[in-house]
Every structure is written in structure tokens, then in C-alpha cells.
Amino acid sequence: MGRYRIGVATGAWLFSGSHNRVQLWLVGARGEARLELRLRPARGQEEEFERDVPKDLGPLQFVKLRKHHSLVDDAWFCDCITVRGPGACEEATFFPCYRWVQGQDVLSLPEGTARLAGDNALDVFQKHREKELKERRRLYCWATWKEGLPRTIAAERQDDLPPNSRFHEEKRLDFEWALKAGALETVLKRVYTLLSSWSRLEDFDQIFWGQKSDLAERVHRCWRDDELFGYQFLNGANPMVLRRSASLPSRLVLPSGTEALGAQLERELQSGSLFEADFSLLDGIPANVIRGEKQYLAAPLVMLQMRPEGKLLPVVIQIQPPSPSCPAPPLFLPSDPPLAWLLAKIWVRNSDFQVHQLQYHLLSTHLVAEVIAVATMRCLPGLHPVFKLLIPHIRYTLEINTRARSQLISEGGIFDKAVSTGGGGHVHLLRRAMAQLTYRSLCPPDDLAARGLLGIPSALYAHDALRLWEIIARYVQGIVRLFYHRDDVVRGDPELQAWCREITEVGLCQAQDRATHEASESRSHLLLLKTIPDTQGLSSAETLAINLYCHPLAQVTDAPNPPQHGGPIRPGPQPGWDVPGSRWGSRALLVVIFLHAIQTG
């Protein structure tokens, strides 16, 4: 018995009245007390109340909430409740909420200390977590978007999502404003260039205004340079394709007369300074048809050399792999006519855009993160330590992915309207990429080592990725060790085991190499397992690395999309070819705008 001080942190109100009545129950080991609170319509603030309770409640276990029902269902997003009891209970007890309170149901919040299922000395916590998971499995159901791809949340539109997975108002307004601002900029640029024709590369300046940055300005000045072309494979929007060559690629057929090139490549190979970027994943992918015009796709190979000063420079470009109709595809060299060499690099940039956005951005971050998000909501209760590690990183994953499936990669979406791989080709490419997806490819230390990119001074992405990974790994390992003292504790955690199976066998359709399931068997592997979803080396750090960078780099001249003529068949200007880039109109900006809205959202 005595006076309790109660802090209520409010995140948002759906509609705000003058005051909002909330009933709150303090539930302790020896009793409970019901209190009445009147909250101000404040957002992002904490209110404090003092209430006298005439009986001894004992150690607090739960706080229960019910919002007073009014004519307008003014949903309340409660961040957390803190309670300071009398006397020896002066220390604050924390009850995390971070969800909407609406309707007339009573919401039960357990005391926030993380616990494994086997750690529950009080049976009330076990009953709570079982009830919580039962309700979550009803709300968070699996669906199949396309066969052969990771499964998704069962929601056709963002309105179908559970309320607690939706954008908050500020987040939604920011996202939608970014879309509208980008669309307006595109319309203005379209009107500005409607009556003008482009006959020179400098005509791109007509649309290079609006949202710009220092990086975008530098790209605009230097996009034709070989140095920037090579730099982007190391540190650009898509640093995931480049690898150090262990041998000359079998697809690189050197015709007679190129002996000097072959000798140069062998020397670079022996010295360990030969690198490659192979886009064979695009070979045979059906190209889109936009407004009745057939589009084209290339599957290039780029061989690059690392200079002693750290510059990565292209040596040779092969636009398409060998085929029965063309067993020795033409090779493009820096010594070719400038326009031919520039055109070959533009085709590479276009292919890089397709692979970047579909394989490494959409699949490896968004779709894999969605599998982890849905499995987490279905298998891990709020008291589980792994849930507490993950939930800040997957907060908005489900809505942003649902918006992408309904607006970006849907039938008739932006990809179909503006991208060479649209019209179904993007799904084919995703299936191929899914077949190559492994646990190690999602783990930066393993992935960078496999690609031979460790220890390169100019590989800034690799350095930053490893530093971030090590920082997060130390934190995650420290948390995991608090709860998993031995391997048998990992094996004996039924919620963790169910989570691993849900990810591997359900969400990933058993398409993984089973590494995720094996990782659940021992504590040492579990430490790595937690690091991946926690950084969301998928939905946080890695998404930032390969998404935020794409806006300043993905100017029309640097990530052209989509080409409306097939690639050149020999070095040098081709009959009927216009200035490189002149056939990439403002449609390419539609993709950049949507991706920019995703990044700011």
C-alpha cells in the first residue's frame, strides 16, 4: 500500500480530443488495483500521475490497459508505462508497449525484463506468452507472392496489415510527400523537355536540376570517366558484384589479334590485381515491352585491374556471353573510339541497375528481412530476448514491402512501366537470384572474404561493413551470452527452434542451404545468426549501404534505363544508333523517385 508514480509515454493518437480516459490496472504478485487516468492529446511526450493504492500489491508483474470507448475510436499508440512504487519499490518498473490501444479490449503488458520460456518462475508469464503468440499467429499469416520466391505477409495492400505494423502518421506523411515531390519534379522536367530533342550528351543538363547533392554534382561531372566507373564497383550503389579473379572467366573468349590483352590479363591475374564483375544472371531474361516498344537487356562481363595507387580501372567489357549464334562475342576496350567505349560502359551500368535493385536490394534485404519479420512475430513473444533485439530493425519492414508489391513490382507497377526487366523478367531474375542465396552471402565477413575484397585500402564499403558488423556483433554476442550459457540451452529453447524452422522451412521455402537451421543447434553459430537479422545487415545497415547511395549515383546518365535498342555488335558507332543515353527519357526518373521515397521512408 502507498503512493505509486506512473509515467505514460504516448507515441501518437489517431484523433486527438481534449482529454482521453484510460483505465490502468497494476497487477502484482499479491493483488491488483484499477486506476483511472486522463491523458492529454500529446504526441511524443510522457505524462506523470500519482495515485494512492490502499493495498500491498507485491512485486509488479503486469500493467493492463483499456482505453475508454467514445463515439470516435481514437486509437492511442502507447510507447511504454513506467511505475515507481512506494518504499522499497521506489525503483522504476518498465512495461514496454509500442502498439495501438483501441476498442474495448484489455491490453496486458508484462514487466519488460527479457526471459526465456524456461526461465519463467511464475506461470503467469508462460500463459501470457502462449496467449500472445496465439493472437500473433492469427494476425500475421504467410502468403505466396510468386512461386519460388520467399513467402510474404498475407496482405495485398498496406491497409490489410495489422495496425501495429503500419507506418506512424509522421512516417506515412514523410513517405507520401517524398513520392509527390518526386512525381512533381518529373512532371516539370517532362514539360520542360517536351518540345526539345537531345542530340548531345550535354543535353542531359536539361533535367539535372531539383534534388541534388555534392555527390550527385561530382557524378554529373565525372560519370564518363573510367576511374568513377571502376570506383562504383567498390564503393558505389552496388558493391556486391565485384570479386577478385581466381582464373580467367570461361565466358571470356579472346579472338585472334588480342594476344596482348590476354597477356595483360594473365599478368594481372598472377599478381592478384585482376577483378571481375559478371552479370550472367541476366542472360536469357525476357526483356520488357513499354508502350509497344521492345526493350533490351545485356549480361555483360567487366574485367578490371587494381592499380598500385588504389584505382580500379576497366580493362575489357564483353556485352553478352558466348552463344551458338555468336561463339566469340565482341570485346570493348578503352582504346576503342570514345563513343563505343562509353556505350559499352552504359550497358554495364544498366545491367548493374537491374541486378542491384532486384537481387541485392529487393531480395537480399527486403524480402529476406520480411521472412525474418513475419517469423519473429509468429514465433517469438515480446519477452524473448531475440525479439527485443530484432523488433527495432523490422518495425516498418512489412508495410514498405507491401507497398513495393502493390506499386513497384506489381503487374502494371513502376517496373512494368519503366524498367527493362519489368513485364515478368524481374520475377525470372529474382528466382535465379533466390537459387544462389546462401547464409554466407548474407554475412559480410564471409561474403567479402569469398569475393577476395578484404585488405584493399580503397574498398571503403568493405571497411565500413566490417566495422559496423563487428560493433553490432559485440553487442549482440553480449546479449546472447546472458541467456544462452551452453549449446543445450539453445537446443532446448522451443521458441527459438520454432523461429529458425519458420524462417528456413516456411519463409524461405526450404530453399536455403539449411545453414540457418544448423545455426540454431549451437551457441557459437547462434551468435552469428543473431547478428544478421539484428543489424538487419539486411534491413538496417545493408539496406542503407545499397539504397541510400543509389539516389545521388542513379542519375539518368549513370544508371540508364531502359535501352530501346539492342547492344552494339562490334566496337565503334553502329548504323542507326543515336547518342548514348538519348533513348533513355524521363521514365528512368520514375524508378529513382520511388526508390528515393523508400529510402526517405
C-alpha positions as CSV (number, residue, x, y, z in Angstrom):
1,M,0.0,0.0,0.0
2,G,1.1,3.5,-0.6
3,R,1.6,6.1,-3.4
4,Y,2.6,4.9,-6.9
5,R,4.0,7.2,-9.6
6,I,3.1,6.3,-13.1
7,G,4.7,7.5,-16.3
8,V,2.8,7.2,-19.6
9,A,4.7,7.7,-22.8
10,T,2.5,8.4,-25.8
11,G,3.7,7.9,-29.3
12,A,0.6,9.0,-31.3
13,W,-3.2,9.5,-31.3
14,L,-5.2,8.7,-34.3
15,F,-7.6,11.5,-33.5
16,S,-7.0,13.9,-30.6
17,G,-9.7,15.1,-28.2
18,S,-9.2,17.4,-25.3
19,H,-8.6,14.6,-22.9
20,N,-8.6,10.8,-23.2
21,R,-9.7,8.5,-20.4
22,V,-7.7,5.3,-19.9
23,Q,-8.2,2.6,-17.3
24,L,-5.0,1.1,-15.9
25,W,-4.6,-2.0,-13.7
26,L,-1.5,-2.6,-11.7
27,V,-1.1,-6.3,-11.3
28,G,1.3,-7.6,-8.6
29,A,2.1,-10.9,-7.1
30,R,-0.2,-10.2,-4.2
31,G,-3.1,-8.3,-5.8
32,E,-4.1,-5.7,-8.3
33,A,-5.5,-2.2,-8.3
34,R,-7.6,-0.4,-11.0
35,L,-6.8,3.3,-11.7
36,E,-8.3,5.9,-13.9
37,L,-6.1,8.3,-15.9
38,R,-6.9,11.2,-18.2
39,L,-4.3,11.7,-20.9
40,R,-3.7,14.9,-22.8
41,P,-3.6,14.6,-26.6
42,A,0.2,15.0,-26.6
43,R,2.4,13.1,-29.0
44,G,6.0,12.0,-28.3
45,Q,5.7,13.1,-24.6
46,E,5.5,11.4,-21.2
47,E,2.9,12.3,-18.6
48,E,3.2,11.5,-14.9
49,F,0.5,10.6,-12.5
50,E,0.5,9.9,-8.8
51,R,-2.1,7.6,-7.3
52,D,-2.7,6.1,-3.9
53,V,-3.3,2.3,-3.7
54,P,-4.8,1.1,-0.4
55,K,-3.3,-2.4,-0.5
56,D,0.0,-4.2,-0.9
57,L,0.4,-5.4,-4.5
58,G,3.8,-7.0,-4.1
59,P,6.3,-7.1,-7.0
60,L,4.6,-5.8,-10.1
61,Q,4.2,-8.3,-12.9
62,F,1.8,-6.8,-15.4
63,V,0.1,-3.5,-16.3
64,K,-3.3,-3.8,-18.1
65,L,-4.7,-1.0,-20.3
66,R,-8.1,-0.2,-21.7
67,K,-9.0,3.0,-23.4
68,H,-12.4,4.5,-22.8
69,H,-14.6,4.0,-25.8
70,S,-16.0,7.1,-27.4
71,L,-18.1,7.9,-30.4
72,V,-14.9,8.2,-32.4
73,D,-12.5,5.4,-31.9
74,D,-9.5,7.5,-31.1
75,A,-6.7,4.8,-31.2
76,W,-3.8,5.5,-28.9
77,F,-0.3,4.4,-29.6
78,C,1.3,3.8,-26.2
79,D,5.1,3.6,-26.1
80,C,5.6,2.4,-22.6
81,I,4.5,2.6,-19.0
82,T,6.8,3.1,-16.1
83,V,5.8,2.6,-12.5
84,R,7.6,3.6,-9.3
85,G,6.1,2.0,-6.2
86,P,6.3,3.1,-2.5
87,G,9.1,2.4,-0.1
88,A,11.4,-0.4,-1.3
89,C,9.7,-0.5,-4.6
90,E,10.9,3.0,-5.5
91,E,12.9,1.7,-8.4
92,A,11.0,2.1,-11.7
93,T,9.4,-0.9,-13.3
94,F,9.3,-0.8,-17.1
95,F,6.4,-2.1,-19.1
96,P,7.1,-1.7,-22.9
97,C,4.1,-1.4,-25.2
98,Y,4.8,0.1,-28.6
99,R,1.4,-0.8,-30.0
100,W,-2.0,0.7,-30.6
101,V,-4.6,0.6,-27.8
102,Q,-8.1,0.7,-29.3
103,G,-11.6,-0.7,-29.0
104,Q,-12.7,-2.0,-25.6
105,D,-10.3,-4.9,-25.3
106,V,-7.9,-5.0,-22.3
107,L,-4.2,-5.0,-23.3
108,S,-1.9,-6.8,-20.9
109,L,1.7,-5.7,-20.7
110,P,4.2,-7.9,-18.8
111,E,7.2,-6.4,-16.9
112,G,9.8,-5.8,-19.6
113,T,12.8,-8.0,-18.4
114,A,13.7,-10.4,-21.1
115,R,13.1,-14.1,-20.2
116,L,13.4,-17.4,-22.0
117,A,10.4,-19.8,-21.8
118,G,12.3,-22.0,-19.3
119,D,13.2,-19.0,-17.1
120,N,9.6,-18.3,-16.0
121,A,9.4,-18.9,-12.3
122,L,5.9,-17.5,-12.4
123,D,3.4,-19.4,-14.5
124,V,1.5,-16.2,-15.4
125,F,4.3,-15.2,-17.7
126,Q,4.2,-18.5,-19.6
127,K,0.5,-18.3,-20.0
128,H,0.9,-14.7,-21.3
129,R,3.5,-15.6,-23.9
130,E,1.4,-18.5,-25.2
131,K,-1.7,-16.3,-25.5
132,E,0.4,-13.6,-27.2
133,L,1.7,-16.0,-29.8
134,K,-1.7,-17.5,-30.5
135,E,-3.0,-14.0,-31.3
136,R,0.0,-13.1,-33.3
137,R,-0.3,-16.2,-35.5
138,R,-3.8,-15.2,-36.3
139,L,-2.8,-11.7,-37.3
140,Y,0.5,-12.5,-39.1
141,C,-0.2,-15.1,-41.8
142,W,2.0,-16.3,-44.6
143,A,1.2,-15.8,-48.3
144,T,3.0,-16.7,-51.6
145,W,3.6,-13.7,-53.8
146,K,5.3,-15.7,-56.6
147,E,6.3,-19.4,-56.6
148,G,10.0,-20.0,-56.0
149,L,10.4,-16.7,-54.0
150,P,10.4,-16.1,-50.3
151,R,7.0,-16.1,-48.7
152,T,5.5,-12.8,-47.6
153,I,2.9,-11.4,-45.1
154,A,-0.7,-12.1,-46.2
155,A,-1.6,-8.5,-47.2
156,E,-2.5,-7.3,-50.7
157,R,-2.4,-3.6,-49.6
158,Q,-0.9,-1.7,-46.6
159,D,-4.5,-1.3,-45.2
160,D,-4.6,-5.1,-44.8
161,L,-1.7,-5.2,-42.4
162,P,-2.0,-5.5,-38.6
163,P,-2.2,-1.9,-37.2
164,N,1.0,-2.3,-35.2
165,S,2.9,-2.9,-38.5
166,R,1.7,0.2,-40.2
167,F,3.6,3.5,-40.6
168,H,3.0,6.1,-38.0
169,E,1.5,9.3,-39.2
170,E,4.8,11.2,-39.4
171,K,6.4,8.3,-41.2
172,R,3.5,8.0,-43.7
173,L,3.4,11.7,-44.4
174,D,7.1,11.8,-45.0
175,F,6.9,8.8,-47.3
176,E,4.0,10.1,-49.3
177,W,5.4,13.6,-49.5
178,A,8.7,12.2,-51.0
179,L,6.6,10.4,-53.7
180,K,4.6,13.5,-54.5
181,A,7.6,15.8,-54.6
182,G,9.5,13.4,-56.9
183,A,6.5,13.0,-59.2
184,L,6.1,16.8,-59.4
185,E,9.7,17.2,-60.3
186,T,9.4,14.6,-63.0
187,V,6.3,16.3,-64.5
188,L,8.1,19.6,-64.5
189,K,11.1,18.2,-66.2
190,R,8.9,16.4,-68.7
191,V,7.1,19.6,-69.6
192,Y,10.5,21.5,-69.8
193,T,11.9,19.0,-72.3
194,L,8.7,18.1,-74.2
195,L,9.4,20.2,-77.3
196,S,13.2,19.8,-77.3
197,S,15.2,16.9,-78.8
198,W,18.5,15.6,-77.4
199,S,21.4,15.4,-79.8
200,R,24.4,15.8,-77.4
201,L,25.4,14.3,-74.1
202,E,25.3,17.7,-72.6
203,D,21.6,17.8,-73.2
204,F,21.2,15.8,-70.1
205,D,21.8,19.0,-68.2
206,Q,18.2,19.9,-69.1
207,I,16.9,17.5,-66.4
208,F,19.8,17.8,-64.0
209,W,18.2,20.2,-61.5
210,G,16.0,19.8,-58.5
211,Q,17.1,17.5,-55.7
212,K,20.9,17.4,-55.8
213,S,23.8,16.8,-53.5
214,D,27.6,17.3,-53.6
215,L,28.0,13.6,-54.6
216,A,25.4,14.0,-57.4
217,E,27.3,17.0,-58.7
218,R,30.5,15.1,-58.8
219,V,28.9,12.2,-60.6
220,H,27.4,14.6,-63.1
221,R,30.9,16.0,-63.8
222,C,32.7,12.7,-64.0
223,W,30.2,10.0,-65.0
224,R,32.1,9.3,-68.3
225,D,35.5,8.7,-66.6
226,D,36.9,5.2,-66.2
227,E,38.0,6.0,-62.7
228,L,34.5,6.6,-61.5
229,F,33.2,3.6,-63.5
230,G,35.6,1.3,-61.6
231,Y,35.1,3.1,-58.2
232,Q,31.4,2.3,-58.2
233,F,32.1,-1.4,-58.2
234,L,34.0,-1.0,-55.0
235,N,32.0,1.8,-53.2
236,G,29.0,2.7,-55.3
237,A,25.3,1.8,-55.1
238,N,26.0,-1.8,-55.8
239,P,29.3,-3.0,-54.3
240,M,28.0,-6.6,-54.2
241,V,29.0,-7.9,-57.7
242,L,32.8,-7.3,-57.8
243,R,35.1,-10.2,-56.9
244,R,38.8,-10.9,-57.3
245,S,39.5,-13.2,-60.2
246,A,40.9,-16.7,-59.3
247,S,41.1,-17.6,-63.0
248,L,40.1,-16.1,-66.3
249,P,36.3,-16.5,-66.7
250,S,35.3,-19.3,-69.1
251,R,32.9,-17.0,-70.9
252,L,35.7,-14.6,-71.9
253,V,36.7,-15.7,-75.4
254,L,39.7,-13.9,-76.7
255,P,39.7,-13.8,-80.5
256,S,42.8,-13.8,-82.6
257,G,44.6,-10.4,-82.6
258,T,44.0,-9.9,-78.8
259,E,47.1,-11.8,-77.6
260,A,48.4,-8.6,-75.9
261,L,45.2,-8.3,-74.0
262,G,45.4,-12.0,-73.0
263,A,49.0,-11.5,-71.7
264,Q,48.0,-8.4,-69.8
265,L,45.1,-10.3,-68.1
266,E,47.4,-13.2,-67.2
267,R,49.9,-10.8,-65.6
268,E,47.2,-9.1,-63.6
269,L,45.8,-12.5,-62.6
270,Q,49.2,-13.7,-61.3
271,S,49.7,-10.5,-59.3
272,G,46.3,-10.7,-57.7
273,S,45.2,-7.4,-59.2
274,L,42.6,-8.7,-61.6
275,F,38.9,-8.3,-60.7
276,E,35.7,-9.1,-62.5
277,A,32.0,-8.1,-62.4
278,D,29.9,-10.8,-64.1
279,F,26.2,-10.1,-64.9
280,S,25.5,-13.6,-66.3
281,L,22.4,-13.7,-64.1
282,L,20.7,-11.5,-66.7
283,D,21.5,-13.9,-69.6
284,G,18.2,-15.0,-71.2
285,I,15.9,-12.9,-69.0
286,P,13.0,-11.8,-71.2
287,A,13.0,-8.0,-71.7
288,N,10.1,-5.7,-71.2
289,V,7.8,-4.1,-73.8
290,I,7.0,-0.5,-72.9
291,R,4.3,1.4,-74.8
292,G,4.6,-1.1,-77.6
293,E,8.4,-0.7,-77.9
294,K,10.6,-3.7,-77.2
295,Q,13.3,-3.2,-74.6
296,Y,16.7,-4.9,-74.4
297,L,18.9,-6.4,-71.7
298,A,22.6,-7.2,-71.6
299,A,24.5,-9.7,-69.5
300,P,28.0,-8.1,-69.6
301,L,31.3,-9.1,-68.1
302,V,33.7,-6.5,-67.0
303,M,37.4,-7.2,-66.2
304,L,39.2,-4.6,-64.1
305,Q,42.7,-4.0,-62.8
306,M,43.6,-2.6,-59.4
307,R,46.4,0.0,-59.9
308,P,49.1,0.4,-57.3
309,E,47.6,3.8,-56.2
310,G,44.3,2.0,-55.4
311,K,42.3,3.0,-58.6
312,L,40.2,0.2,-60.1
313,L,40.0,0.6,-63.9
314,P,38.2,-1.4,-66.6
315,V,40.4,-3.4,-69.0
316,V,37.8,-5.1,-71.2
317,I,34.0,-5.3,-71.5
318,Q,32.0,-8.2,-73.0
319,I,28.4,-7.2,-73.5
320,Q,26.9,-10.7,-73.9
321,P,28.2,-14.2,-73.1
322,P,29.0,-16.6,-75.9
323,S,26.1,-18.3,-77.7
324,P,25.7,-20.7,-80.6
325,S,24.9,-17.8,-82.9
326,C,27.9,-15.8,-81.6
327,P,30.6,-18.0,-80.1
328,A,33.1,-15.1,-79.8
329,P,31.2,-12.0,-78.7
330,P,32.9,-8.7,-79.4
331,L,35.1,-7.2,-76.8
332,F,35.2,-3.5,-76.0
333,L,38.5,-1.8,-74.9
334,P,39.4,1.6,-73.5
335,S,41.4,2.1,-76.7
336,D,38.2,1.9,-78.8
337,P,36.6,5.0,-80.2
338,P,35.3,7.1,-77.2
339,L,31.7,6.8,-78.1
340,A,31.8,3.0,-78.5
341,W,33.7,2.6,-75.1
342,L,31.2,4.9,-73.4
343,L,28.3,3.0,-74.9
344,A,29.7,-0.3,-73.6
345,K,30.0,1.2,-70.1
346,I,26.4,2.5,-70.2
347,W,25.2,-1.0,-71.0
348,V,27.1,-2.3,-67.9
349,R,25.6,0.4,-65.8
350,N,22.1,-0.5,-67.0
351,S,22.7,-4.2,-66.1
352,D,24.1,-3.2,-62.8
353,F,20.9,-1.3,-62.1
354,Q,18.8,-4.4,-62.7
355,V,20.9,-6.7,-60.5
356,H,21.3,-4.1,-57.8
357,Q,17.7,-3.4,-57.4
358,L,16.3,-6.9,-57.8
359,Q,18.9,-9.3,-56.4
360,Y,20.8,-7.3,-53.7
361,H,18.2,-4.7,-52.8
362,L,14.8,-6.3,-53.1
363,L,15.7,-9.9,-52.5
364,S,18.7,-9.9,-50.1
365,T,17.4,-7.1,-47.9
366,H,13.7,-6.5,-48.2
367,L,12.3,-10.0,-48.9
368,V,14.7,-11.9,-46.6
369,A,14.1,-9.3,-43.9
370,E,10.3,-9.8,-44.4
371,V,10.7,-13.5,-43.8
372,I,12.6,-12.8,-40.6
373,A,9.9,-10.2,-39.6
374,V,6.9,-12.5,-40.1
375,A,8.7,-15.4,-38.4
376,T,9.6,-13.2,-35.4
377,M,6.0,-12.0,-35.0
378,R,4.7,-15.6,-35.2
379,C,7.3,-17.4,-33.0
380,L,8.9,-15.1,-30.5
381,P,6.9,-13.4,-27.8
382,G,7.7,-9.9,-26.6
383,L,9.5,-11.3,-23.5
384,H,12.0,-13.3,-25.6
385,P,15.5,-11.6,-25.8
386,V,15.8,-12.2,-29.5
387,F,12.5,-10.5,-30.1
388,K,13.8,-7.5,-28.2
389,L,17.0,-7.5,-30.3
390,L,15.1,-7.6,-33.6
391,I,12.0,-5.6,-33.2
392,P,13.5,-2.1,-33.7
393,H,15.0,-3.2,-37.0
394,I,11.9,-4.8,-38.5
395,R,9.4,-2.1,-37.4
396,Y,8.3,-0.9,-40.8
397,T,9.6,-3.8,-43.0
398,L,6.1,-5.2,-43.6
399,E,4.5,-2.0,-44.8
400,I,7.3,-0.9,-47.1
401,N,7.4,-4.3,-48.7
402,T,3.6,-4.4,-49.1
403,R,3.8,-1.0,-50.8
404,A,6.5,-2.3,-53.1
405,R,4.5,-5.4,-54.1
406,S,1.4,-3.2,-54.8
407,Q,3.1,-0.3,-56.5
408,L,6.6,-1.1,-57.7
409,I,6.9,-4.7,-58.8
410,S,3.2,-5.5,-59.2
411,E,1.5,-6.1,-62.6
412,G,1.2,-2.7,-64.1
413,G,3.5,-1.2,-61.5
414,I,6.5,1.0,-62.0
415,F,8.8,-1.8,-63.0
416,D,6.4,-2.8,-65.8
417,K,6.1,0.8,-66.9
418,A,9.7,1.9,-66.8
419,V,12.2,-0.9,-66.4
420,S,13.8,-3.3,-68.9
421,T,13.3,-6.3,-66.6
422,G,9.6,-5.4,-66.0
423,G,6.7,-7.3,-67.5
424,G,7.8,-10.6,-65.8
425,G,11.5,-10.6,-66.4
426,H,12.1,-9.2,-62.9
427,V,10.4,-12.3,-61.4
428,H,12.6,-14.6,-63.5
429,L,15.7,-12.8,-62.3
430,L,14.5,-13.0,-58.6
431,R,14.1,-16.8,-58.9
432,R,17.6,-17.2,-60.3
433,A,19.0,-15.0,-57.5
434,M,17.0,-17.0,-55.0
435,A,18.7,-20.2,-56.1
436,Q,22.1,-18.6,-55.4
437,L,21.1,-17.2,-51.9
438,T,23.1,-18.7,-49.1
439,Y,23.6,-17.9,-45.4
440,R,27.2,-16.9,-46.1
441,S,26.2,-14.4,-48.8
442,L,24.2,-12.5,-46.2
443,C,27.1,-12.4,-43.7
444,P,29.5,-9.5,-44.7
445,P,32.7,-11.1,-43.3
446,D,32.1,-14.3,-45.1
447,D,30.8,-12.6,-48.3
448,L,33.7,-10.2,-48.5
449,A,36.2,-12.9,-47.9
450,A,34.7,-15.2,-50.6
451,R,34.9,-12.3,-53.1
452,G,38.5,-11.5,-52.2
453,L,37.8,-7.9,-51.1
454,L,39.4,-8.0,-47.7
455,G,42.6,-5.9,-47.2
456,I,42.0,-3.5,-50.1
457,P,42.7,0.1,-48.9
458,S,40.3,1.7,-51.5
459,A,37.4,-0.7,-50.7
460,L,35.6,1.7,-48.4
461,Y,32.3,-0.3,-48.4
462,A,34.2,-3.4,-47.2
463,H,35.9,-1.5,-44.4
464,D,32.7,0.2,-43.2
465,A,30.7,-3.0,-43.5
466,L,33.2,-5.0,-41.3
467,R,33.4,-2.2,-38.7
468,L,29.7,-2.0,-38.4
469,W,29.4,-5.7,-38.3
470,E,32.0,-6.1,-35.6
471,I,30.4,-3.4,-33.4
472,I,26.9,-4.9,-33.7
473,A,28.3,-8.4,-33.2
474,R,29.9,-7.5,-29.9
475,Y,26.7,-6.1,-28.7
476,V,24.6,-9.0,-29.8
477,Q,27.0,-11.6,-28.5
478,G,27.0,-9.9,-25.1
479,I,23.2,-10.1,-25.0
480,V,23.1,-13.7,-26.3
481,R,25.6,-14.9,-23.7
482,L,23.4,-13.6,-20.9
483,F,20.7,-16.1,-21.9
484,Y,22.4,-19.0,-23.7
485,H,25.2,-20.2,-21.5
486,R,25.5,-23.6,-23.2
487,D,24.6,-25.2,-26.5
488,D,22.0,-27.4,-24.9
489,V,20.2,-24.2,-23.8
490,V,20.0,-23.2,-27.5
491,R,18.6,-26.6,-28.4
492,G,16.2,-26.6,-25.5
493,D,14.6,-23.2,-26.4
494,P,11.3,-24.3,-28.2
495,E,10.5,-20.7,-29.3
496,L,13.9,-20.1,-30.8
497,Q,13.8,-23.5,-32.6
498,A,10.3,-22.8,-33.9
499,W,11.6,-19.4,-35.2
500,C,14.6,-21.0,-37.0
501,R,12.3,-23.6,-38.6
502,E,9.8,-20.9,-39.6
503,I,12.5,-18.9,-41.4
504,T,14.1,-21.8,-43.2
505,E,11.4,-24.3,-43.9
506,V,8.4,-21.9,-44.3
507,G,9.5,-18.4,-45.2
508,L,12.4,-19.4,-47.4
509,C,10.5,-22.5,-48.8
510,Q,13.4,-24.8,-47.8
511,A,15.5,-23.0,-50.4
512,Q,18.3,-22.2,-48.1
513,D,21.3,-24.5,-47.7
514,R,20.0,-25.4,-44.2
515,A,22.6,-23.2,-42.6
516,T,20.0,-21.2,-40.6
517,H,18.6,-24.3,-39.1
518,E,22.0,-25.7,-38.3
519,A,22.9,-22.4,-36.7
520,S,20.2,-22.9,-34.1
521,E,22.0,-26.0,-32.7
522,S,24.9,-24.3,-31.1
523,R,25.6,-21.1,-29.2
524,S,28.6,-20.1,-31.3
525,H,26.6,-20.3,-34.5
526,L,23.7,-18.6,-32.8
527,L,25.8,-15.5,-32.2
528,L,26.3,-15.1,-35.9
529,L,22.7,-15.9,-36.6
530,K,21.6,-13.1,-34.4
531,T,24.0,-10.6,-35.9
532,I,22.4,-10.9,-39.4
533,P,18.9,-10.1,-38.5
534,D,19.8,-7.7,-35.7
535,T,21.8,-5.2,-37.8
536,Q,19.4,-6.1,-40.3
537,G,22.7,-6.4,-42.0
538,L,19.6,-6.9,-44.1
539,S,17.0,-4.2,-43.2
540,S,19.2,-1.6,-41.5
541,A,22.9,-1.3,-42.2
542,E,23.0,-3.2,-45.5
543,T,19.8,-1.6,-46.8
544,L,21.3,1.8,-46.1
545,A,24.5,0.9,-47.8
546,I,22.9,-0.2,-51.1
547,N,19.8,2.0,-51.1
548,L,20.6,5.5,-49.7
549,Y,23.6,5.7,-52.1
550,C,21.6,4.9,-55.2
551,H,19.8,8.3,-55.3
552,P,22.8,10.6,-55.9
553,L,24.5,7.9,-58.1
554,A,21.5,6.8,-60.1
555,Q,21.2,9.8,-62.4
556,V,19.8,9.1,-65.8
557,T,23.3,9.3,-67.3
558,D,24.8,6.9,-64.7
559,A,22.0,4.3,-64.3
560,P,20.3,4.5,-67.8
561,N,17.1,2.6,-68.0
562,P,15.7,1.2,-70.2
563,P,17.5,0.9,-73.5
564,Q,15.3,0.6,-76.6
565,H,17.9,-0.8,-79.0
566,G,20.0,-4.0,-78.7
567,G,23.7,-3.7,-77.8
568,P,26.3,-2.9,-80.4
569,I,27.6,-5.9,-82.3
570,R,31.1,-4.6,-82.8
571,P,33.3,-1.8,-81.5
572,G,32.6,1.6,-83.0
573,P,29.4,3.5,-83.9
574,Q,26.6,1.3,-85.2
575,P,24.2,2.3,-88.0
576,G,21.0,3.7,-86.6
577,W,22.5,4.3,-83.1
578,D,21.8,7.7,-81.6
579,V,23.9,9.4,-78.9
580,P,24.4,7.1,-75.9
581,G,21.6,7.8,-73.4
582,S,19.4,9.7,-75.8
583,R,16.9,6.9,-75.8
584,W,16.6,7.0,-72.0
585,G,13.9,9.5,-71.3
586,S,12.4,10.7,-68.1
587,R,10.9,7.3,-67.4
588,A,14.1,6.3,-65.7
589,L,13.4,9.0,-63.1
590,L,10.2,7.3,-62.1
591,V,12.2,4.4,-60.7
592,V,14.7,6.7,-58.9
593,I,11.8,8.7,-57.4
594,F,10.1,5.6,-56.0
595,L,13.4,4.3,-54.6
596,H,14.2,7.7,-53.1
597,A,10.8,7.7,-51.4
598,I,11.6,4.2,-50.0
599,Q,14.9,5.5,-48.7
600,T,13.5,8.5,-47.0
601,G,10.7,6.4,-45.7
